Amino acid sequence: MPHVLAFPPDLVAKRSTQMDAGQFRNMVPYHYLCSIWCQQDKKGNEHHTPTVCATIIQFNNVATCVMTICLCDWSMKAPDRAWMVEHWIEVAGEYGVLNNFSSLYAILSALQNIAICHLKRTWKVVSRESFQKFEKLSRIFSPEKNHSLSRKLLTKGIIPYLGTFLTDLEMLNNVPKYYLYEHFGAWFLGMDDLSKAQSYKLSCDFEPLPMSASSTHKTKKTAIGSNISCTSSNPSLVPASIKTAAATTRNKCPVSRVGDCCIIRVTLEVRQ
């Protein structure tokens, strides 16, 4: 089997991009809804999101390949391993040219893995040019400003890195309940309450009362000043003193009925 260095970086990137593009064209959009693909690990759901699994497997295969090539040969010394690292950095650069951000990030993830990044002697031998290219490519996926740079570039890519969008969907699907509780409390306590008068006025503005109901409401709101009003649906509950006063002033104080309520107005005159 030929060694990986026998394959030029541009050839590796083009062939791998063809494989990625085939999977991307076969993607079924609704498989990527978090409510579906987040359940794929549960028993019985293994085959519900095949296109999601395919993209994840392909990404992991690329990253595993990079780590295997860099670490599996015990006979390699630091300079040999550095040569491998430089080769994969060149491949990553070719992925960038082809706008294949999925495999580009797979290579960067492998090189940033603790198993490789802690090989100080290896990285010390990596050429300055290759290391600068590695840093430049890594900045594309910087978490600063909520991955703003990668979001801007990934939407233009032929093959975007879907992990960013899957993470967004998962976060939206798993909003902590306490977050909603806190915001409800702030909303509830910050409300401007309406007074009873304001509530009634707005209600009448929305749906004006009929004329009969409006006059009835005004009658019920008659002010009590020098007059004493007694309202009762049962005349027997009216005090005897009020009944007597009402009898003597019947002509001056008419009795009106609203529904089954009897309203008696009694005028008390103070004589000196």
TAWOQUI-V700008 format. One line per field, one symbol per residue. phi: phi as a letter, one per 40 degrees, with the letter a starting at -180 (. if undefined). psi: psi as a letter, one per 20 degrees, with the letter a starting at -180 (. if undefined). burial: b if it has 24 or more other ideal C-beta (glycine too) atoms within 12 Angstrom, else e. A space follows every 50 residues. Layout:
# TAWOQUI-V700008
phi=???
psi=???
burial=???
This chain:
# TAWOQUI-V700008
phi=.ccdcccddccdcccccccccccccccbdccccdcbcccccccgbcbcbc ccccccccccccccccccccbccccccdccccccccccccccccccccfc cccdcccccccccdcbcccccccccccccccccccccccdbcccfffccc ccccccccbcccdccccccccccbcdcccccccccccccccccccccccc ccccccbdccdccccccccccdcbbccbbbbacbdcccdcccccccccbd ccbccbbbgbcbbbbbbbccbc
psi=pqqhiioqghggggghhggghghhhjpogihjphighijhiqpijhjhmh hghghgggghggghgghghhihohiprghghhggghghhgghhhhhhikn ighghgghhghiqhhgiimhhghhipqhgghhgghghhhhkpiqllkggh hghhiiqgnroihghhgghghhhlpqhhghgghggggghjqoqqrhgggg ghghhgnqqqgghghghhhhjpqodiqppppqiohiipqhhhgghhhikg hhnqpqpocjppoppppopop.
burial=eeebeeeebeebbeebbebbbebbeebeeebbeeebbeebeeeeeeeebe bbbbbbebbeebbebbbebbbeeeeeeeebbbbbbbbbbbbbbbbbebbb bbbbbbbbbbbbeeebeebeebbeebeeebeebbeebbebbeeeeebeeb bebbeebbbbbbbbbbeebeeeeeeeeeeeeeeeeeeeeeeeeeeeeeee eeeeeeeeeeeeeeeeeeeeeeeeeeeebbbeeeeeebeeebeeebeeee eeeebeeeeeebbbbbeeeeee
